[in-house]
C-alpha cells in the first residue's frame, strides 16, 4: 500500500486500472491502455492493480467491480469510472484533468 501511495502521489497524472485475471472486459482494456500511453507518452503513468492479488488497495478505495479506472493527480483521486472506455474517451478525460 505504501508503494501504491508513493506512485499515485507523483506530480504527473497516474491512471490506475483495477482488474482481475478472470474478467473479460478487463482483457479488452489492455490494448486501449496501450493506445492511451502511446498517445500521451510521458505525461501519464498507467499502472494495473490485480484486485485478487491486492485486495487491501482495492477495498481501501472502495473498488467493487472491475474494470475500474481511477485517475490520480498529486495523490488525489480526480476521476473514476467502472467499465470499458474507448481510448479517445480516456484521453479526453486525462487531458481535462
TORPA-4810 file (N, C-alpha, C, O; in nm, 3 decimals):
<nodes>
NODE_1_0.083_-0.121_0.000_0.000_0.000_0.000_0.086_0.126_0.000_0.053_0.224_-0.067_X
NODE_2_0.198_0.124_0.075_0.287_0.240_0.080_0.345_0.268_-0.058_0.356_0.383_-0.100_X
NODE_3_0.382_0.161_-0.129_0.436_0.175_-0.264_0.330_0.237_-0.357_0.361_0.326_-0.436_X
NODE_4_0.206_0.189_-0.346_0.095_0.242_-0.426_0.079_0.391_-0.400_0.068_0.470_-0.494_X
NODE_5_0.076_0.430_-0.272_0.060_0.572_-0.236_0.175_0.657_-0.291_0.153_0.770_-0.335_X
NODE_6_0.296_0.603_-0.289_0.411_0.676_-0.343_0.394_0.697_-0.493_0.426_0.805_-0.545_X
NODE_7_0.344_0.596_-0.563_0.327_0.607_-0.708_0.221_0.712_-0.743_0.244_0.798_-0.828_X
NODE_8_0.103_0.704_-0.677_-0.004_0.797_-0.713_0.019_0.938_-0.661_-0.053_1.030_-0.699_X
NODE_9_0.117_0.957_-0.574_0.146_1.090_-0.521_0.238_1.171_-0.612_0.269_1.286_-0.581_X
NODE_10_0.281_1.113_-0.723_0.371_1.187_-0.812_0.296_1.304_-0.877_0.174_1.305_-0.882_X
NODE_11_0.372_1.401_-0.925_0.310_1.520_-0.982_0.246_1.492_-1.119_0.155_1.563_-1.161_X
NODE_12_0.295_1.388_-1.187_0.232_1.354_-1.315_0.102_1.278_-1.289_0.084_1.220_-1.182_X
NODE_13_0.012_1.279_-1.386_-0.113_1.206_-1.373_-0.085_1.056_-1.373_0.000_1.008_-1.447_X
NODE_14_-0.158_0.983_-1.288_-0.143_0.839_-1.279_-0.281_0.775_-1.300_-0.375_0.801_-1.224_X
NODE_15_-0.292_0.694_-1.403_-0.416_0.621_-1.431_-0.400_0.480_-1.375_-0.307_0.408_-1.411_X
NODE_16_-0.492_0.442_-1.286_-0.487_0.310_-1.224_-0.599_0.225_-1.282_-0.716_0.264_-1.280_X
NODE_17_-0.562_0.108_-1.332_-0.658_0.013_-1.387_-0.672_-0.101_-1.288_-0.582_-0.185_-1.275_X
NODE_18_-0.784_-0.105_-1.217_-0.813_-0.217_-1.127_-0.876_-0.327_-1.210_-0.979_-0.306_-1.275_X
NODE_19_-0.814_-0.445_-1.209_-0.860_-0.553_-1.296_-0.848_-0.686_-1.225_-0.801_-0.694_-1.111_X
NODE_20_-0.892_-0.793_-1.294_-0.877_-0.930_-1.244_-0.853_-1.022_-1.362_-0.901_-0.996_-1.472_X
NODE_21_-0.777_-1.129_-1.339_-0.744_-1.224_-1.445_-0.869_-1.285_-1.511_-0.870_-1.309_-1.631_X
NODE_22_-0.972_-1.308_-1.431_-1.092_-1.377_-1.479_-1.192_-1.283_-1.548_-1.297_-1.329_-1.594_X
NODE_23_-1.160_-1.155_-1.556_-1.254_-1.053_-1.605_-1.237_-1.030_-1.755_-1.134_-0.980_-1.799_X
NODE_24_-1.339_-1.067_-1.833_-1.335_-1.048_-1.979_-1.319_-0.903_-2.022_-1.229_-0.872_-2.100_X
NODE_25_-1.405_-0.812_-1.971_-1.390_-0.671_-2.009_-1.254_-0.612_-1.973_-1.205_-0.522_-2.041_X
NODE_26_-1.193_-0.664_-1.865_-1.059_-0.616_-1.825_-0.957_-0.646_-1.936_-0.869_-0.564_-1.963_X
NODE_27_-0.970_-0.763_-1.998_-0.878_-0.801_-2.105_-0.894_-0.707_-2.225_-0.798_-0.682_-2.298_X
NODE_28_-1.016_-0.656_-2.246_-1.040_-0.562_-2.356_-0.971_-0.428_-2.330_-0.941_-0.355_-2.425_X
NODE_29_-0.945_-0.395_-2.203_-0.884_-0.267_-2.169_-0.735_-0.261_-2.202_-0.682_-0.153_-2.226_X
NODE_30_-0.666_-0.377_-2.205_-0.521_-0.378_-2.225_-0.477_-0.303_-2.352_-0.392_-0.215_-2.342_X
NODE_31_-0.532_-0.336_-2.471_-0.488_-0.262_-2.590_-0.532_-0.116_-2.588_-0.465_-0.030_-2.646_X
NODE_32_-0.643_-0.086_-2.522_-0.690_0.053_-2.511_-0.591_0.134_-2.428_-0.558_0.248_-2.462_X
NODE_33_-0.544_0.075_-2.317_-0.447_0.145_-2.232_-0.314_0.165_-2.302_-0.248_0.267_-2.282_X
NODE_34_-0.275_0.067_-2.385_-0.151_0.083_-2.464_-0.164_0.201_-2.559_-0.070_0.279_-2.576_X
NODE_35_-0.282_0.213_-2.621_-0.307_0.324_-2.714_-0.302_0.458_-2.642_-0.245_0.555_-2.692_X
NODE_36_-0.362_0.465_-2.524_-0.361_0.587_-2.443_-0.217_0.624_-2.408_-0.178_0.740_-2.422_X
NODE_37_-0.138_0.527_-2.364_0.002_0.552_-2.327_0.082_0.600_-2.446_0.162_0.694_-2.434_X
NODE_38_0.062_0.536_-2.562_0.140_0.578_-2.679_0.098_0.717_-2.726_0.178_0.791_-2.783_X
NODE_39_-0.027_0.753_-2.703_-0.076_0.885_-2.742_-0.027_0.995_-2.648_0.009_1.103_-2.692_X
NODE_40_-0.027_0.967_-2.517_0.007_1.069_-2.418_0.151_1.064_-2.369_0.201_1.160_-2.311_X
NODE_41_0.218_0.950_-2.392_0.361_0.939_-2.359_0.393_0.964_-2.213_0.329_0.907_-2.124_X
NODE_42_0.493_1.049_-2.189_0.544_1.072_-2.054_0.451_1.154_-1.966_0.475_1.164_-1.846_X
NODE_43_0.344_1.212_-2.022_0.255_1.294_-1.940_0.162_1.209_-1.853_0.091_1.263_-1.769_X
NODE_44_0.162_1.077_-1.874_0.075_0.988_-1.796_0.152_0.863_-1.754_0.234_0.809_-1.828_X
NODE_45_0.122_0.819_-1.632_0.175_0.692_-1.586_0.053_0.600_-1.571_-0.047_0.640_-1.512_X
NODE_46_0.061_0.479_-1.624_-0.050_0.385_-1.615_-0.004_0.263_-1.537_0.096_0.200_-1.571_X
NODE_47_-0.078_0.231_-1.430_-0.045_0.110_-1.355_-0.169_0.021_-1.346_-0.282_0.068_-1.345_X
NODE_48_-0.144_-0.109_-1.340_-0.251_-0.207_-1.331_-0.244_-0.272_-1.194_-0.138_-0.315_-1.149_X
NODE_49_-0.359_-0.280_-1.128_-0.367_-0.343_-0.996_-0.464_-0.461_-1.006_-0.582_-0.443_-1.037_X
NODE_50_-0.413_-0.581_-0.980_-0.497_-0.701_-0.978_-0.567_-0.705_-0.842_-0.501_-0.716_-0.738_X
NODE_51_-0.701_-0.695_-0.843_-0.773_-0.687_-0.716_-0.764_-0.816_-0.634_-0.778_-0.812_-0.512_X
NODE_52_-0.740_-0.929_-0.699_-0.726_-1.055_-0.626_-0.591_-1.065_-0.555_-0.580_-1.129_-0.451_X
NODE_53_-0.489_-1.001_-0.613_-0.355_-1.004_-0.552_-0.333_-0.887_-0.456_-0.244_-0.892_-0.372_X
NODE_54_-0.414_-0.783_-0.470_-0.401_-0.662_-0.387_-0.536_-0.622_-0.328_-0.582_-0.510_-0.352_X
NODE_55_-0.600_-0.710_-0.252_-0.735_-0.678_-0.203_-0.739_-0.559_-0.107_-0.840_-0.490_-0.100_X
NODE_56_-0.630_-0.533_-0.034_-0.631_-0.422_0.060_-0.639_-0.287_-0.012_-0.708_-0.196_0.033_X
NODE_57_-0.566_-0.274_-0.123_-0.571_-0.149_-0.201_-0.711_-0.132_-0.259_-0.769_-0.023_-0.250_X
NODE_58_-0.765_-0.238_-0.318_-0.898_-0.230_-0.379_-1.004_-0.193_-0.275_-1.089_-0.107_-0.301_X
NODE_59_-1.000_-0.257_-0.159_-1.103_-0.227_-0.059_-1.085_-0.088_0.002_-1.184_-0.022_0.034_X
NODE_60_-0.961_-0.043_0.017_-0.940_0.090_0.075_-0.993_0.200_-0.018_-1.028_0.309_0.027_X
NODE_61_-0.999_0.172_-0.148_-1.051_0.269_-0.245_-1.194_0.235_-0.287_-1.246_0.294_-0.382_X
NODE_62_-1.257_0.141_-0.217_-1.396_0.102_-0.242_-1.420_0.055_-0.384_-1.524_0.085_-0.443_X
NODE_63_-1.324_-0.019_-0.439_-1.340_-0.075_-0.573_-1.423_-0.203_-0.559_-1.379_-0.301_-0.500_X
NODE_64_-1.545_-0.200_-0.616_-1.638_-0.313_-0.603_-1.641_-0.398_-0.729_-1.659_-0.520_-0.721_X
NODE_65_-1.625_-0.336_-0.846_-1.632_-0.409_-0.972_-1.510_-0.381_-1.057_-1.440_-0.282_-1.037_X
NODE_66_-1.487_-0.468_-1.153_-1.374_-0.448_-1.244_-1.424_-0.455_-1.388_-1.522_-0.525_-1.414_X
NODE_67_-1.362_-0.386_-1.482_-1.252_-0.292_-1.458_-1.302_-0.161_-1.397_-1.409_-0.111_-1.432_X
NODE_68_-1.224_-0.107_-1.305_-1.247_0.027_-1.252_-1.121_0.107_-1.281_-1.010_0.064_-1.249_X
NODE_69_-1.139_0.222_-1.341_-1.028_0.311_-1.372_-1.034_0.431_-1.280_-1.141_0.489_-1.258_X
NODE_70_-0.919_0.470_-1.226_-0.911_0.588_-1.141_-0.793_0.673_-1.187_-0.686_0.622_-1.219_X
NODE_71_-0.815_0.803_-1.191_-0.709_0.896_-1.228_-0.668_0.974_-1.104_-0.750_1.035_-1.036_X
NODE_72_-0.537_0.970_-1.075_-0.483_1.040_-0.959_-0.393_1.153_-1.005_-0.322_1.142_-1.105_X
NODE_73_-0.398_1.262_-0.931_-0.309_1.375_-0.954_-0.262_1.421_-0.816_-0.343_1.456_-0.731_X
NODE_74_-0.132_1.422_-0.794_-0.075_1.462_-0.665_-0.136_1.384_-0.549_-0.159_1.440_-0.442_X
NODE_75_-0.161_1.255_-0.569_-0.212_1.171_-0.462_-0.362_1.175_-0.441_-0.415_1.101_-0.358_X
NODE_76_-0.432_1.261_-0.515_-0.577_1.272_-0.500_-0.647_1.210_-0.620_-0.605_1.227_-0.734_X
NODE_77_-0.754_1.138_-0.591_-0.836_1.082_-0.699_-0.919_1.195_-0.761_-0.998_1.259_-0.692_X
NODE_78_-0.899_1.219_-0.892_-0.972_1.328_-0.958_-1.081_1.277_-1.052_-1.163_1.355_-1.100_X
NODE_79_-1.081_1.146_-1.077_-1.181_1.089_-1.168_-1.184_0.938_-1.147_-1.083_0.876_-1.114_X
NODE_80_-1.302_0.879_-1.167_-1.314_0.734_-1.153_-1.434_0.687_-1.233_-1.538_0.753_-1.238_X
NODE_81_-1.419_0.570_-1.295_-1.530_0.511_-1.369_-1.510_0.360_-1.379_-1.398_0.312_-1.394_X
NODE_82_-1.621_0.288_-1.372_-1.615_0.143_-1.391_-1.661_0.109_-1.531_-1.745_0.178_-1.589_X
NODE_83_-1.605_0.003_-1.585_-1.643_-0.041_-1.719_-1.539_-0.005_-1.823_-1.442_0.065_-1.795_X
NODE_84_-1.561_-0.056_-1.943_-1.467_-0.034_-2.053_-1.492_0.102_-2.116_-1.605_0.139_-2.145_X
NODE_85_-1.384_0.176_-2.138_-1.388_0.305_-2.207_-1.302_0.296_-2.332_-1.205_0.221_-2.336_X
NODE_86_-1.338_0.372_-2.432_-1.257_0.378_-2.553_-1.138_0.471_-2.529_-1.142_0.559_-2.443_X
NODE_87_-1.033_0.451_-2.607_-0.909_0.528_-2.589_-0.934_0.679_-2.600_-0.883_0.756_-2.519_X
NODE_88_-1.013_0.721_-2.700_-1.035_0.866_-2.719_-1.109_0.927_-2.600_-1.084_1.042_-2.564_X
NODE_89_-1.202_0.850_-2.537_-1.273_0.899_-2.419_-1.176_0.915_-2.302_-1.179_1.016_-2.232_X
NODE_90_-1.092_0.814_-2.283_-0.993_0.818_-2.175_-0.896_0.933_-2.192_-0.865_1.003_-2.096_X
NODE_91_-0.848_0.953_-2.314_-0.752_1.060_-2.341_-0.814_1.196_-2.310_-0.748_1.282_-2.251_X
NODE_92_-0.941_1.217_-2.347_-1.003_1.346_-2.320_-1.025_1.367_-2.170_-1.013_1.479_-2.121_X
NODE_93_-1.058_1.260_-2.096_-1.071_1.271_-1.950_-0.938_1.309_-1.887_-0.932_1.396_-1.801_X
NODE_94_-0.831_1.243_-1.930_-0.697_1.270_-1.874_-0.655_1.413_-1.905_-0.602_1.483_-1.818_X
NODE_95_-0.678_1.457_-2.028_-0.638_1.593_-2.066_-0.719_1.698_-1.992_-0.667_1.806_-1.960_X
NODE_96_-0.847_1.669_-1.962_-0.931_1.768_-1.893_-0.899_1.776_-1.744_-0.942_1.870_-1.677_X
NODE_97_-0.825_1.679_-1.693_-0.787_1.683_-1.551_-0.642_1.724_-1.540_-0.589_1.735_-1.429_X
</nodes>
